[in-house]
Amino acid sequence: MSEKTQIGIVILPPEEYSLFVRKKEIYLAKKYNTIRGLLQPPHVTVKWQFETDGVEKFEKYCEELAKEIKPFEIK
């Protein structure tokens, strides 16, 4: 029996944007006494976590998809 792995698909924003968002998260975490938002880097979830036997087929799919999709902007 193979070991199951949890994976999800997300879009990670450029570092400049991530730093801006992280600063806002830290401010809100201090103001409202919560760290929940600090547990993950800033991202946009495309597909929630799911179980799989391995990530190789998804890595290959994402690499092929990235070659076909034109860059886009998220606002």
C-alpha positions in Angstrom: 0.0 0.0 0.0 1.4 3.4 -1.0 1.5 6.3 1.4 -1.1 9.0 0.8 0.0 12.7 0.4 -2.1 15.8 0.9 -1.6 18.4 -1.9 -3.4 21.5 -3.0 -3.0 24.0 -5.9 -2.3 27.6 -5.1 -1.1 30.8 -6.9 1.7 32.5 -5.0 1.9 36.2 -5.6 5.2 38.1 -6.3 7.4 38.7 -3.3 6.6 42.5 -3.3 2.9 41.8 -2.9 3.5 39.0 -0.4 5.5 41.3 1.9 2.8 43.9 1.7 0.1 41.4 2.6 2.2 39.8 5.4 2.7 43.2 7.0 -1.1 43.7 7.0 -1.6 40.2 8.5 0.9 40.9 11.3 -0.9 44.2 12.1 -4.3 42.5 12.2 -2.9 39.5 14.2 -1.6 41.9 16.9 -4.7 44.0 16.9 -7.1 41.1 17.2 -4.9 38.7 19.0 -4.9 35.9 16.4 -2.2 34.2 14.5 -4.4 32.1 12.1 -3.5 34.2 9.1 0.2 33.9 9.8 0.2 30.1 9.4 0.5 30.1 5.6 2.1 32.5 3.1 -0.1 34.8 1.2 -1.7 32.8 -1.7 -4.8 32.3 -3.8 -6.3 28.8 -3.4 -7.2 27.2 -6.7 -7.9 23.7 -5.4 -8.3 22.7 -1.8 -6.2 20.0 -0.3 -6.9 16.4 -1.4 -5.3 13.0 -0.9 -3.2 11.4 -3.7 -0.8 8.5 -4.0 1.9 10.9 -5.4 2.5 14.3 -6.7 4.4 13.4 -9.9 1.4 13.4 -12.2 0.2 16.8 -10.9 3.7 18.3 -11.2 3.8 17.2 -14.8 0.3 18.6 -15.5 1.1 22.0 -13.9 4.3 22.2 -15.9 2.5 21.6 -19.1 -0.4 23.9 -18.2 2.1 26.7 -17.3 3.5 26.5 -20.8 0.0 26.9 -22.4 -1.4 29.7 -20.2 -0.6 33.4 -20.8 0.4 35.3 -17.7 -2.5 37.1 -16.0 -3.0 39.6 -13.3 -5.1 39.2 -10.2 -6.5 42.3 -8.6 
